[in-house]
Amino acid sequence: MAAVDDLQFEEFGDAATALAANPDGSAISIEDAGETPKHQPGPPRGAGREEDDELLGNDDSDKTEVFDRIKGSLLPIPGKNFVRLYIRSNPDLYGPFWICATLVFAIAISGNLSNFLIHLGEKTYHYVPEFRKVSIAATVIYSYAWLVPLALWGFLLWRNSKVMNIVSYSFLEIVCVYGYSLFIYIPTAILWIIPQKAVRWILVLIALGISGSVLAMTFWPAVREDNRRIALATVVTIVLLHMLLSVGCLAYFFDAPEMDHLPTATATPNQTMAAAKSS
C-alpha cells in the first residue's frame, strides 16, 4: 500500500513539475474519448458575426467587393454572367440596401427640385416641398428590389423541378443582382433635374440599356435550357418590369402635371358690369 502511495506521489510530482516548466500547457482530460463534453468552448469573440459581416459589408474587403460590383453593373461585359463574375456565391445586402436608399432620396429630392426649377419665376407659383414623394419612392423601389426577385426565385425553382439542367440562383444572389442593377439610376435621377423631356428620355434609354443588359445576361443562362418560348418570355418579362419601373418613376416624379400653381380665374366687379352692359 505504501508503494502504491509513493507511486501516485511520484506521478503527481512529475505532473506538477511539467506544469511548472510549461505554464501555458493544457491539462490532459480524463474523460472518455468517445464522450462529447456538455459545455464546449464558444467561438472566439467576433467569430459568430463573420457571416453577418459578409452580408452587411462591415469589412474593408467586403466594401472593395461592393465597389467592384458597382463598376460591374455600370460596365457590363457582353456574354459575361454578373453572378459568376462578381457575386461568386458571396452575395451581400450592404450594397443593394444602400443603393435603394440612395435612389429613393435621389428620386424624391430631384423630383422636388425639378418641379421648382420648371415653375421658377412664376408669380402665382408657391413652392411647397412634397415629402410624400419620399415614402412613395421608398415603397416602389424596395417593393421592386425584393418582391420581383422573390417571384423570379420561386419561378426558377419551379422550372428547375421541371427541367433538371436549369441553372439555379439563390434568393440572395437574385436580390444582389437587382440591387446593383439599380445603381445606374442614381446619377440618372439627378440628371433628370434638367427640364428637357428629350434629355430625360435619352437618359432613361441609356440607364435602361445598361441595367437591363445586366439582368438579361445574368438570367438568360438560367433559363436558356428551358423551352425556348418560356425562356424568351421570362427574359422579356424581366426587362419589361425593369422598363416599367424606370418609365413610371420618370412619369410620376418628374413629368406629372402640377395643377396647384395654376391661377384661378376670378371676375372683378368692373368686368361684371361691363359684361352686363354688353349683354
PAMI-551365 format. One record per atom (N, C-alpha, C, O): z, x, y. Coordinates in steps of 0.001 Angstrom, whole numbers, plus 524288, in hexadecimal, padded with zeros to 5 digits. Each point is the difference from the previous one (the first is absolute). Layout:
BEGIN
ZXY ...
//
This chain:
BEGIN
800008033C7FB42 800007FCC4804BE 8000080356804E3 7FD467FED7803CA 805D1805537FC19 8002A8039280479 7FAC8802A9800C9 7FE60800FA8046B 7FEEF8003B7F72B 7FAD98027E80070 7FC207FC5E802A1 7FCCF801AD8032F 803827F9437FB71 7FC717FC368026F 801087FF9E805D5 7FC617FFC080327 808D5800357FE4A 8013E7FFBC80591 7FE0C804D1802E2 7FE047FF9E8045D 80291804FC7F921 7FE08804BD80280 7FA247FFCE800C6 7FDFF801C380401 7FF217FC017F7FF 7FA517FFA480062 7FE647FC6480478 7FC6D80138802FA 806467FA487FD78 7FEBD7FC6580437 8012E8026A80556 7FD1F7FF3C803C7 8073F803BE7FC6F 8017280282804F2 7FBEF8041080197 7FEAC8008980497 7FF588025E7F76E 7FC05803E98012A 7FAFA7FD66801EE 7FD8F801EC803AC 800D27F9937F9D0 7FB477FD42801B9 8009F7FDF38058A 7FC66800478032D 8085E7FD997FDF6 800F57FE198054B 7FFCB80468803FE 7FDF97FF598044F 8042D805317FA2D 7FFE78048180381 7FA8D801EE800F6 7FEAF8017080465 7FDFF7FEA17F775 7FA98801A5800AA 7FD187FC46803A6 7FD03801B58035D 803E27F92F7FBF5 7FD5C7FC2C8035C 801B98008F805A5 7FCD07FF9880394 808548015A7FD40 801EE800AD8055A 7FDBD804E480279 7FE9B8000A8049A 8010C804327F831 7FDBA804D980208 7FA4D7FF4B80182 7FE47801EC8040F 7FEC37FB487F89C 7FA6F7FF0780128 7FF597FCA5804D3 7FC77800EA80321 806EA7FB2F7FD85 7FFA07FCA180491 8015B802E5804FE 7FDA97FF1180418 8063E804907FB8A 801648031680494 7FBA3803BD80177 7FF18800F78049F 7FE2D8012B7F77C 7FBB08039E80108 7FB477FD2E80245 7FD0680254802FA 802377F89D7FBA8 7FB847FCF8801D9 801F57FAC280201 7FFC47FC207FD29 80227803A6807A6 802467FB21801FB 7FC097FB8D80070 8016E7FB6B7FFA9 7F976805F98011C 7FC057FBEC800A7 7FE317FDBC7FAD6 7FD0D7FC357FFEA 804A0805FF7FBF3 7FE517FE207FAEB 802307FAAA7FED9 804227FE9B80207 7F93A7FE627FACA 801B07FAB87FEAE 802AD800117FAB5 7FECD8032C7FC98 804CD7F945802DB 802E97FFB67FB18 7FCAE7FD927FBC3 7FC897FCDB8011B 80483804987FA04 7FD257FDE37FB8F 802317FAAC7FEA0 804C07FF587FFA2 7F7D07FCD77FF9B 801C07FABB7FEBD 801B37FFC07FA56 7FDB68027F7FC97 806507FA768027D 801EE7FF677FA9F 7FE357FADD7FDA8 801977FE997FBAF 7FB0D7FE8B80730 7FE0E7FB187FDF2 7FBC2801107FC07 7FDC18043F7FFD8 8012D7F7DC7FCF4 7FBE18007A7FC1B 7FABE80070802B8 7FF277FDB680424 7FD5A8053D7F97D 7FADA800D28025E 7FCE57FAFB80071 7FCFF7FF4B803B0 803BB7FD2B7F880 7FD007FB2D8000C 802537FBBE80356 7FDB07FBCD8005F 806AB8050880207 8028F7FBFD80316 7FE5980082805B4 7FFE98044E80225 7FECD7F75780045 7FE4F7FFFC80573 804AB7FF1A80379 802E67FC457FF1D 7FDFB806FA804D2 8046B7FF3280388 7FF827FAD1802E0 7FBB67FE7080183 808A17FEF17FF3A 7FFE47FAFC802B3 7FF0A800B8805D4 7FD547FCCC80266 804C7807507FFE9 7FF748010B80593 7FCD8804F5800B4 802208045080008 7F8C57FB0780089 7FC988047C800C9 7FFF980171805C0 8009C7FC9180350 7FEB4808657FDF8 7FFDB8018A80585 7FB767FD86802D5 7FBAF7FFAA7FDE7 805467FE98806E2 7FBEA7FD7C80318 7FC15803F3801F9 800D7804B77FF8C 7FADD7F964802A9 7FBF28037980210 801EF802CE804D0 8039F7FE2580290 7FA12806467FEBB 80186802C3804C3 7FF637FC83804C1 7FCFC7FC427FFFB 805DF80505803FF 7FFF87FCD0804B0 7FA927FFE28026A 7FDAA8040B80129 8006C7F7347FF8F 7FAD57FF4780253 7FBAF7FF917FC01 7FBB07FE5F8015F 805488030B7F9A3 7FBC97FFC97FC28 7FE827FA6A7FEC7 7FB867FEEE7FE9B 808387FD75801E7 7FED97FA917FED4 7FC707FD72803FD 7FDFC7FBBE7FF09 80132806C980579 7FCB47FDBE8040B 7FA9D8027A8002F 7FD047FEF6803A0 801AB804497F88E 7FAF0802AC80023 7FB867FC217FFC7 7FC2480090802D0 8045D7FB767F9D2 7FBC27FC3A7FF87 7FF727FCCE804F7 7FBA47FEE6801B2 808CC7FF95800AE 7FFC47FD20804E9 7FDB1803598044E 7FD137FE0D80348 80438807097FCBF 7FDD88037F803FA 7FA1C800657FF87 7FD4280052803EF 800BF7FFA87F732 7FA5A8004E7FF48 7FD567FB1980217 7FBC8800498024A 806BB7FB2D7FCE6 7FDA17FB2B801CC 800597FF79805EA 7FC537FE2A80281 80814803707FFBC 800E67FF4480592 7FE5C804A48034A 800277FFB4804CC 7FE46804957F8BF 7FDFE80470802F0 8042F802E1802FF 7FF298016B80484 8055F7FF7F7F913 80439802A7802B1 7FFB7805ED7FF71 8037F802BD801D7 7F87A7FF457FBB3 7FF63805977FF3F 7FB50801DB8031F 7FC437FD17800D5 803FE807D9800E7 7FBB18022580317 7FAF0800267FCE5 7FBCF7FEF98021E 80492802507F8D7 7FB4D800247FCC0 7FD9C7FA977FF76 7FB3A7FF727FFD0 808267FC7F7FFF0 7FDF97FAB07FFB6 7FD417FE8180513 7FC047FD507FFE4 806168046880491 7FD7B7FED7804F7 7FAC5802C880075 7FC5D7FDFE8026D 80343806A17FB3F 7FAF2802A97FFE2 7FC137FCE17FCD6 7FB6F7FFA080176 806567FE1F7FA30 7FC927FCAE7FCE3 7FE517FB3580316 7FB857FE4D7FF9C 8080E7FF8480373 7FEB27FB7380331 7FB9C80154803C8 7FC497FCFF8008A 8041A8077780213 7FBE480193803AA 7FAD3800F67FD22 7FBD87FEAE80205 80466803957F957 7FB38800D27FCFF 7FD7D7FACF7FE86 7FB387FF7C80015 808007FCB07FE91 7FDE67FAE17FE8E 7FDC37FD25804B5 7FC267FD287FF8B 806478039D804F6 7FDCD7FDB2804C5 7FAA68025A8012C 7FC517FD2E80146 80344807FD7FE49 7FAE98027E800DA 7FC0B7FE327FBF7 7FB697FF458013B 8065B800037F9F6 7FC707FE197FBF6 7FE177FA7C80106 7FB967FEAC7FEA2 807B97FE0F803C9 7FE597FAA880140 7FC4D7FFD9804A3 7FCE67FC5D80082 803678078E802E0 7FC79800438047F 7FAD2802907FEB2 7FC057FEE180275 80407804957F9A7 7FB42802C77FE66 7FF267FF4C7FA25 800BF803AB7FCFA 7FDB27F7A58016B 7FF277FF1E7FA65 7FB75803417FDF6 7FBF3800788028C 804C9801C17F8DB 7FBF68033E7FD8A 7FCC67FC8B7FC62 8022D7FD947FC76 7F8BE8022380454 7FCC87FC997FCAF 80090801627FA35 7FFAF8048C7FE79 801247F7747FE6B 80075800BA7FA69 80554801CD7FE26 800BE800C77FB50 803087FFEA8083D 80538801C47FE89 803D17FB6F80018 7FFD77FCA680371 80392803587F8AF 803F67FBF47FF82 804C88018E80330 8022E804357FF31 7FF777F86D8046E 8046F801448036D 80500800A97FCDD 80331803618013E 7FD8C7F9757FABA 804C8800667FCDA 80031805327FD22 803F7802B78002F 7F7D97FEAE7FD33 7FFF6804DB7FCF8 7FFFF804D180388 801F78041E7FE79 7FBE37FB6780627 7FF7C8048780365 804ED8010A80321 801518048380103 8017D7F74680092 80479800AE8037F 805207FDD07FDCF 8042780248800D7 7FB967F95E7FC65 804DE7FD957FE28 80228802EF7FB51 80495801757FFE2 7F7FE7FF687FC2D 80165803107FB58 8051B7FE1B7FD76 8037C8031F7FEE3 7FCE87F7C780039 804997FDA07FD79 8050C80132802F1 80438800067FDB1 7FB57800F78076A 804A08010780331 7FFA57FCB8804FE 7FFB2802258044B 800577F89B7FB22 7FF777FCA78049F 804E78002C80361 80448801137FE16 7FB0E7FDDF806E2 8046C7FFD580399 7FFC47FAF980318 7FBD47FDB3800A6 808A98009A80142 800527FB6B80364 800E480184805AC 7FFA07FCB980380 8018C808357FD65 8010B801E58054E 7FB2D7FF578036F 8004E7FDB980439 7FB47804447F9F9 7FB357FFA980313 7FE347FA6E800E1 7FF407FE7980480 800047FE627F763 7FE3A7FAA2800CA 803977FCC48037F 7FE1B7FCEB8032B 8070D803B87FC52 803997FCE58032D 7FF5780138805C6 7FF797FC7080330 8008D8089B7FE33 7FFB28016880581 7FA927FF4280238 7FF6B7FF14804AF 7FC9F8014D7F811 7FABA7FECB801D2 7FF9D7FA3E80177 7FDD47FEA980413 804447FDF77F8A0 7FFE97FA638012F 803447FEC9804D9 7FE5E7FCE88034D 80641805877FD25 803537FF0880492 7FD50801C680504 8001D7FD3C803EE 7FD798075E7FBF0 7FD3D801F5804A1 7FB577FC9180152 7FEE67FF0E80496 7FE627FF157F774 7FB817FCA4800E9 801A57FAD18026D 7FD487FDF480366 807207FFEA7FAE6 801F87FB1980236 800D88008B805DE 7FE257FCC080305 804A3807547FEA0 80116800B28058B 7FB13801908030B 7FF677FE948048D 7FD1A804557F8EE 7FB2280172802A3 7FCBB7FB2A80129 7FDD17FF8680442 801D27FCE57F803 7FCF27FB3B800D6 802907FC8780418 7FD607FE0B80385 807CE8012E7FC06 802B47FC7B803A4 7FFE58021C8058E 7FEC87FD1A803A3 80275807DB7FD17 800218024580539 7FA838005E8024F 7FF387FEC880496 7FD07802E07F84F 7FAA38006D801F7 7FDCF7FA9E8015C 7FD1C7FF73803CD 804417FC967F91C 7FE3B7FABE8013D 8021B7FE1580531 7FD267FD9480306 807D58037A7FE10 802467FE8880508 7FD7A802F780482 7FEBB7FDB380407 8008A807727FB48 7FD8E8031C80420 7FA5B7FE59800F0 7FE2F7FFE680474 7FF117FED27F75D 7FA987FE4A80096 7FFB57FAFC80333 7FCB47FF7780375 806C67FCE37FB59 8001A7FB1B802F3 80156800F7805C3 7FDDA7FD7480377 805A9806327FD81 80185801428055F 7FB7E8027E80305 7FF0D7FEA480483 7FE2B805037F8FD 7FBC1802B2802AF 7FB5C7FC6980107 7FD538008E803F6 801B97FBCB7F882 7FB907FC79800BB 800C87FC98804D3 7FC4B7FF13802EB 8087A7FF0F7FDF3 801097FC628044C 802A7802A9804A1 802117FD668037A 7FDDA807CD7FC8A 80265802D280452 7FCFA7FEF38050B 7FB36800648001E 807A37FE458040A 7FD917FEE580503 7FF2C7FA4180110 7FED27FE918046F 801C07FE137F7B0 7FF6C7FA63800D7 805047FDD98026F 80447800D47FDF7 7FB237FC6F8065E 804977FE0E802CC 802EA7FBD67FCF2 804C37FF828007B 7F8777FD907FC72 802817FBB27FD20 80266801B77FAD6 802697FCDD7FD45 7FCF08081880166 801F3801DD7FAE5 80543802A5800A6 800AD8035980363 803087FB267F960 805308025C7FFEE 800F4802167FA7C 800067FD0C7FC35 800BD807F68036D 800AE802847FAE1 8054D7FEA47FDA7 8040F8009D80283 7FBD67FD8E7F8B1 804C37FECA7FD0A 7FF7B802A97FAAE 7FC747FEAC7FD09 806FD8050D801A9 7FFAB802A37FAE4 8007D7FC167FB82 8035F7FC9180009 7F93F804087FC2D 800067FC817FB75 8029B802D27FB6D 7FD6A802977FCE2 807B77FCDA802CA 802D9802A17FBDC 7FEF57FD977FAA4 800DA8027F7FBFA 7FD557F8B880402 7FEE97FD837FAFA 7FBA5802D37FD14 7FF917FF8C7FB3C 7FD348035F807A2 7FBCA802D17FD64 8021F804367FC56 7FD7E8015A7FC21 80725800B98051B 80256803F27FC95 8015A7FD9E7FABA 7FEBD802377FBEC 803D57F94480428 801807FD797FB13 7FB377FE257FCFA 7FFE2800567FB35 7FC2F7FDB680791 7FB437FE3F7FD4C 7FD2B804A07FD8A 7FE3E7FFB27FB89 801538049780766 7FD6B804A47FDD9 802FF802307FB5C 7FDA0801A77FC29 807957FE6180424 80324801FE7FBA2 7FF417FCA67FB2E 7FF7D802127FBB0 800727F8CD804F2 7FF3F7FC807FB8C 7FAB5800E77FD70 7FF95800417FB37 7FC638003880806 7FAB2800A27FDE8 7FF66805477FD4A 7FE0F800427FB9C 80395803EF806F7 7FF1F805437FDE7 80321800E37FB04 7FDD9801CC7FC18 8072E7FCF9803FD 8033D801087FB6C 7FEAC7FC547FB80 8006C801847FB75 7FDFD7F9BA805BA 7FE487FC7D7FBCE 7FB1C8021C7FD5C 7FF877FFEC7FB37 7FCD8801F7807FD 7FB368023D7FDCA 8012B804EB7FCD8 7FDD8800C27FBC4 8059B8029D80653 8010A805097FD77 803287FF7B7FAFF 80040803BA7FCF8 802327F7BC8020B 803257FF557FB49 7FDE37FBC27FC5A 7FFEF800B77FB3F 7FE5D7FAEB806EF 7FE537FBB37FCAA 7FAA9800FC7FD91 7FF257FEC87FB6D 7FD478036B8079E 7FAD0801327FDCA 80063804227FBAC 7FDA77FF3A7FBE0 8053180521804DB 800B9803A47FB98 802A87FD837FB50 7FEBC8014A7FB8B 804F27FB2980566 802967FD607FB9A 7FC227FCB57FCEA 80002800197FB31 7FCB27FCFD8078F 7FC0D7FCDC7FD53 7FC118036F7FD26 7FE777FECB7FB9C 7FFE780578806DB 7FC3F803877FD85 8025A802AA7FB39 7FD61800A77FC06 8078E800DF80462 802A68026E7FB84 800547FC357FB6A 7FF0C801847FB89 802497F99580586 800247FC187FBD4 7FAA87FF137FDA0 7FF847FF587FB43 7FC708009A80807 7FABA7FF397FE01 7FE50804877FC85 7FDAA7FF277FBE3 80383805AA805BE 7FE7F8048A7FCDB 802F1800117FAD2 7FDCE801887FC01 8071E7FCD680403 802E67FFA77FB14 7FD867FBFB7FC65 7FF8D800E17FB4C 7FEDD7FAC2806E4 7FD8A7FBEA7FCD7 7FAD0801D67FDC3 7FEE47FF157FB6A 7FDEC80380807C5 7FB07801F47FE14 800B8804847FC2E 7FCCC800C87FC81 807688022D8042E 80110804427FC57 801557FDEB7FA9D 7FEEA802917FC15 8036E7F8D0803AC 8011D7FD9D7FAEC 7FB0E7FDE67FD6D 7FFD07FF497FB40 7FC2A7FFBC807F4 7FB0A7FE1B7FDE3 7FC638047C7FE90 7FD737FFE87FBED 8025C8040980778 7FCA0804917FF25 80387804C87FFE2 802448016D803FF 7FE39801077F78D 80400803FE7FF33 7FEEC8050980305 803AE802DA80135 7F76D7FE548000D 7FED48050580284 7FFCB7FFAD805EF 7FDB6803618028B 804B27F8867FFB3 800397FF8A805AE 804528038B80217 80449800357FDD4 7FA898029080668 803E5803608027C 8043E7FC9A80265 7FED67FC27802A5 806058053D7FC73 8045D7FCED801F4 803118032180408 801248049A7FF34 800327F8D68052E 803448024B80409 8053F7FD3880018 8005F7FB607FEBB 803A480778802C8 805177FD88800A6 8001C7FCFF80529 7FCB5800CE8036A 8071F7FBBF7FD12 800727FCE8804C8 800F280374804BF 7FDBB7FF1680423 8059A804E27FB52 80124803738045D 7FB338033480195 7FF3D8011B8049E 7FD928005C7F799 7FB34802DE80151 7FC4A7FC9A80332 7FD8E801E0803B0 802077F9207FAE6 7FC937FC77802E8 8021F7FF1280579 7FD067FFF0803C6 8082B7FF557FCB2 802687FF6280527 7FF09804D980352 7FEF07FF9B804AD 8016F804E77F8EA 7FF32804ED802C3 7FA668005B80216 7FF2C8019280478 7FD0E7FCFE7F85A 7FA8880037801B9 7FF127FC468048D 7FD8F80172803E2 804627F9C57FBA2 7FF3E7FC2E8042F 802BE801B280504 7FDE37FF5E80446 806C7802C57FB34 802D9801AB804A8 7FD2A80447802F0 7FF747FFB1804C4 7FEB8804507F87A 7FD468044D802A4 7FAA47FE5C801FF 7FE1180233803D0 7FF857F9F67F9A9 7FAE27FE3B801E1 800667FD4080542 7FC147FF75802BA 8089D7FECB7FEBF 800B77FD4F80503 800DC803C38048C 8001C7FE4F80480 8007F806B47FA71 80133803A98043E 7FBA88002D80412 801208009A804A3 7F9FD7FEE67F9C7 7FBA38005B803A4 800437FBBD80422 7FDC38009580437 804FA7FB1A7FA9D 800417FBB6803BB 803EE800FB80465 800087FD20803DB 80344806DB7FBA4 803AB801388043A 7FD1C801FD804D7 800A07FDB88042F 7FC348067A7FB6D 7FCF080186804A6 7FBF97FBE780184 7FEA97FF8180497 7FF667FD8D7F795 7FC357FBE58013D 8027E7FBC38035E 7FDA47FE31803C8 8072D800377FAD5 802AD7FBFC80312 8011B801DF80587 7FFC37FCF0803B4 801728080F7FCDE 800F28021A80540 7FAF47FFE98033B 800167FEC0804A5 7FB8C802927F8DF 7FB0180000802C7 7FE007FA7A800FF 7FC837FF3F80339 805A47FCEA7FA10 7FE807FA9380105 801B37FE338056E 7FE6B7FBCE801BD 804C180745800F1 8017E7FEB28055C 7FB377FFEA8038C 7FFF17FD37803EB 7FC14805C87FABF 7FB34800298032A 7FDB17FA7D8004D 7FEAF7FDC17FBF5 800CF8000F808AC 7FE467FA7E80077 7FA1F7FF4F7FF71 7FD867FD9480355 8004A804787F89A 7FA727FF677FEDD 7FF6F7FE367FA5C 80176802D37FC65 7FC6D7F87E802D4 7FF9A7FDE47FAB8 7FC7F803587FC89 80118800AA7FB5D 7FAC18016C806D5 7FC79803397FCE0 802CE804CF7FDF3 7FF698016C7FB72 803B08011C807F5 802EF8049F7FE55 803F07FE917FBCB 800AB802E37FC36 801E77F8C08046B 803E77FE557FC2A 7FD947FF127FAA5 802298019F7FC06 7F9687FBCC803E1 7FD907FEE07FAFB 7FDC6804EB7FD76 7FFE98006D7FB36 7FE548033A807EC 7FE4E805047FDD4 8049C802D27FD7E 7FF808023E7FBC6 805047FDA3806DE 804B98026A7FDD6 801AC7FD4C7FAF3 801C78028F7FC56 7FDA67F8488037A 8014D7FD2A7FB37 7FC8E801BC7FB80 801E4800E37FBAB 7F9127FF998055A 7FC5F801907FBDA 80130805867FE12 7FFAD8010A7FB51 801B28028380842 80142805567FE65 804F3800177FCAE 8001E8026F7FBDB 803FD7FAE3805FC 804EC7FFE47FD17 7FF577FD557FABB 80225801BE7FC10 7FADF7FA05803E7 7FF1F7FD367FB1D 7FCD9803417FC28 800F97FFD87FB4B 7FB3F8031D806B7 7FCEE803527FC86 80342804507FD89 7FF5C8012E7FB62 8042480131807AA 803408043F7FDF1 8040F7FDF17FC23 80058801DA7FB94 802B87FA4D80625 8042A7FE087FC9A 7FDD67FCFB7FB55 8021F8004D7FBB2 7F9A67FCCC80530 7FDA97FD2C7FBA6 7FDC6803997FBD5 800357FEC27FB5C 7FDA9805B080643 7FDEE803B97FC27 80469802727FCCF 7FF50801217FB61 805427FFB58071B 80482802087FD12 801817FC2F7FBB1 800E68019B7FB8F 7FF637F962805B5 801717FC117FC1E 7FBC97FF717FBD2 801377FFB37FB5B 7F9E38002880640 7FBC77FF3D7FC3E 7FFA18048B7FC29 7FF777FF2F7FB4A 800D3805A9806C1 7FF938048A7FC8B 804D6800AF7FC8C 7FFBF8029B7FBF7 8049C7FB1780597 804B9800627FCD1 800037FC087FB9C 8016F801487FB98 7FCFD7F9ED80587 800877FBD37FC1E 7FB087FEF97FCE5 8002A7FD367FC16 7FB74804F88058F 7FB517FF657FCCC 80099802A07FAA6 7FE8A7FD9E7FC16 8038B8072D8038E 800C5802447FAC7 803B07FCD47FC8C 7FFCA8006D7FB37 803967FC658072C 803B57FCEC7FCE7 7FD7A7FB357FD8E 802237FDC77FC4F 7F95480096805B0 7FD997FB2C7FE07 7FA62800C67FE2D 7FD9C7FC4C7FE14 8003A8085A80276 7FA72800A97FED1 7FEC57FF647FA3C 7FB8B7FEDA7FE9D 80855801E57FDF8 7FF237FF457FA6A 8006B7FA4D7FE67 7FEEF7FEA57FB83 8029D7FE088081F 800657FA697FEEE 7FA997FD8A80069 7FC1C802AD800E8 803BA7F83E7FE6A 7FB227FD23800B4 7FDCB8011B8056C 802E780014803D5 7F7FB800C67FC82 7FDA1801AA804E7 800FB7FC1480462 801248019380466 7FE737F9707FA83 800DC7FC138040D 805AE7FFF1801C9 801197FF8B804A9 8027E800ED7F7A0 805917FFFE80164 80154804D980333 802F57FFB5803C8 7FAD7804C07FAAF 80116804D7802DB 7FE057FFB080598 802CD8016B803A4 7F8647FCBE7FD15 7FDDF7FF8D80544 802F97FBFB80337 80107800D6804A0 8005B7FACB7F8E9 802EA7FBF8802CD 8055B80202801B0 801E57FE9F80433 800858049A7F896 8051F802238015F 7FFAD8038D804BF 803167FF7A803A7 7F931804207FC4F 7FF76803A680462 7FE637FD1C804F5 801F0801308043D 7FA8D7FB0F7FB42 7FE547FCFA80498 8049A7FCEF80241 800967FFAE804C3 802A27FE1A7F7E7 8049D7FD1F801D5 803C480393802DF 8022A7FE8580408 7FEA3806307F9EA 80374803C880295 7FE038014880575 8030780014803BC 7F7EB800EB7FCBE 7FDBF8016480511 8000E7FB51803B6 80101800A4804A9 7FDED7FAA37F953 7FFFE7FB5F80355 8056A7FECD80224 800827FE8A8048E 803848020B7F844 805547FF2C801E6 80166803FF80433 802A17FEC3803D6 7FB92806077FB5C 800F580412803E7 7FD1B7FEBE80512 80211800C880445 7F9397FD4C7FB39 7FCFC7FE808049D 802897FB63802C4 800217FFD3804CD 801E27FC727F833 802987FB7B80252 804C4801A18032B 8010D7FDCB80424 801D7806187F9E8 80490801E8802E1 7FE64802688053D 8023C7FEB18040E 7F9F2804C87FBE0 7FE7A802BB804CC 7FD867FC52803F0 80152800298049F 7FB1B7FC867F99B 7FD717FC5A80396 803E97FBF680201 7FFCE7FE7F80490 803BA7FFC07F812 803E77FC3C801B2 803AA802338041D 8014E7FD56803C9 8005D8078B7FB7C 8036B80273803E7 7FD338009A80539 8024F7FF0A8041C 7F8C3802887FBC3 7FD1280091804E2 7FF447FAC0802A7 800AB7FF8D804BE 7FDF57FC777F83B 7FEE77FAE680251 804E57FD6E80221 7FFC87FD6F8040F 8049E803317F950 804C37FD49801B9 802DA802EA80453 8018C7FDA7803E6 7FF28807697FB71 80341802FC803AE 7FD05801F0804C9 802658014F803F6 7F8667FEE47FBB9 7FD128025380450 7FBD87FC668024D 7FF168001D804B8 7FE6A7FCBB7F813 7FBCC7FCAE801F4 801957FA53800A0 7FCBB7FCB78014C 8083E802117FDCD 801B97FA9080082 7FFED7FE66805B8 801F0802E480351 7FBDF7F8957FDE9 7FFE47FE4C8057D 805777FEA1801E8 802FF7FD667FD48 7FE3D8045F80764 8050B7FED780270 7FF207FBB980418 7FD29800C9803CD 8054A7FAB77FB63 7FF267FB8E80370 8045D7FF4C803F8 7FF817FCD080391 804C98061C7FBE2 8047E7FF1A8035F 7FEFF801A88059D 802667FDF9803A4 7F9F3805D27FD08 7FF32802158053D 7FC0B7FCF68032D 7FF468011A804A0 7FE137FAFB7F8ED 7FBF27FD26802BC 802677FC878042C 803F37FD737FEFE 7F9C680261805AA 802367FCBE80423 7FF197FA3D7FEEE 7FC097FE867FDB6 807947FE49803EB 7FF827FA5C7FF53 7FD977FDB5804ED 80177801708045A 7FAE27FB087FAF4 7FD3B7FD9880464 8034A7FB9880242 800CC7FC057FD6C 80115804A180742 803227FC08802AA 7FD437FE62804FC 7FE108034A802ED 801C97F7BD7FE01 7FD487FDEA80499 803B67FFCB804A1 804547FDF57FF8E 7FA0580420804DC 803147FFDF804CA 7FF457FABC802B5 7FC367FD407FEE7 8075A8014C8049E 7FF6C7FAF3802B1 7FAE87FF8F80311 7FD9C7FBD38001C 800B08087380267 7FB1F7FFCE802F9 7FB567FEF07FC7A 7FC727FD0F8015A 803AE8057F7F9F8 7FBBA7FF237FC4F 800027FA627FE1D 7FBDA7FDC37FF0B 808B87FFF28006B 8004A7FA9D7FE30 7FDD67FC3D80420 7FD2F7FC517FEB9 80424804A48062C 7FE0F7FC9E80438 7FA21800A28009F 7FD477FC24800E8 800B8808937FEA1 7FA5B800D88006F 7FD167FD3D7FBAC 7FBD97FDBE800E3 806588026E7FA5E 7FD767FD5C7FBA6 800117FA1C800C4 7FC567FD567FE62 807DA800888041A 800507FA56800DC 7FC0B7FE4580411 7FDA77FBD57FF7F 801948076F804A6 7FC3F7FE8C80405 7FA6D8002B7FDF3 7FCC87FCA68013E 802278074E7FB9C 7FABB800757FDED 7FEAC7FB977FC53 7FB717FE967FF6A 808867FF3C7FE1B 7FF007FBB87FC73 7FF587FAE080312 7FF1F7FBE37FDAB 
//
